[in-house]
């Protein structure tokens, strides 16, 4: 058979019909490789190796104090004495016509704050009487009173704050940070989540790796008992036996990995190895015998109502010391639709002292310069009151258009207030900061350009800040 005979009997369609399986496999492998999902593109050894940032970083670690449920900025950070003039009245329609609210109507009555504000530090920033310990750190805090978002319900709002999109499923800021920078901790996860109070509406989606390999998702630690459930071997299983079992599982997974190239098998191998190392390292995190009694007292460890959150704050400091890249402390629930004074005081009594202690402790140990601390919720609360029952004190509805977040350390210029809202706290009138701007600034201080930190998924590049976001230069030291 000569070449002409071969060409005559084997058409292009026949070639793909006979050999298409191989061609399709090659094409699929190419596409998966472009999206970074091939196992060859993820070495569990290299995935967490420290990576060079895009430019010199001011911060190497992040502690994100996530106040799930949306604290009231009007009662904590953004005093509005003008509300007393409107108390019990509806605002003019011209002021509320574009207002989008979750539960109350724009005609709801104004609720003035009962809080007393005081100036703190050399900077003179005003803080509520509910948060004197945070106020005592005013000169280290950059308070942003002009944050805004698109979401006015909890799960979408939390998703937007953490992942840059209101629909869950994308990587969260902790996962992006570890993906971009790797880890400096050998025996601890790079991204850790600590919970206290009531669960956040978004749950585990707040520390999810989304479509990034699951190796980058947050690991949940507990602050009592074993830091991670089922970490200890059952009776009769020695360390030698456990190691032999893991070696056998690893070899089987490696064989399967070589056959199918699934990135999640590589993640599973890493998870098993990390769990083995955690059996030795994690229990020591909760051993506070090395901490002085004055340190424990400063945080509020061992007393109520601060103990649980104080333990998490102290754990966050200890984790940062050991190289954990991103620590998220989730405390809920600040969703005060009624009895605003009662609910807000309860959560402030739990968190204020530990947060102030964390900032002071980081600073006196020289860690605040390299650790970026962020405090905030998914949105704010309205200046309008919400009264669900006649026998209850009023609360406040969700408010997306203007709320407060603060940052400290890690390249942030403290002792200042950025942004301004109108006289009644409805809208931002100066220096608006979108949630994407906040995310861009956090990544910037970690040495990463938010427009260059991308991951290819479903045929296009994704990033934390979606298609928006600018670094807020006024925040930078």
Secondary structure, DSSP 4 states (H G I P E B T S, - for coil): --HHHHHHH--HHHHHHHHHHHHHHHHHHHHHHHTT-BGGG--HHHHTS----SS--S-SEEEEEEEET---GGGTT---TTHHHHBTSBPPHHHHTT---SSS-TTSBB------EEEETTTTEEEETT-HHHHTTGGGEEEEEEEE-S--SHHHHHHHHHHSSSSS-SPPHHHHHHHHH--S-SSS-SEEEEEEEBPPTTGGGGG--TTS-GGGS-EEE-SSSSSSTT-SPPTT--HHHHHHHHHHHHHHHHHHHHHH-BHHHHHHHHHHHHHHHHHHHHHHHT-GGGS-HHHHHHHTTTSTTTHHHHHHHHHHHHHHHTT-SEEEEEEE----SB-HHHHHHHHHHHHHHHHHHHHHHHHHTT-TTTEEEEEE-SSEEEEEEE-SSTTS-BEEEEE-SSEEEEEESTTB--SEEE-EE-TTSSSEEES-EEHHHHHHHHHHHTT--TTT-EEEETTEEEETTTT-----GGGB-
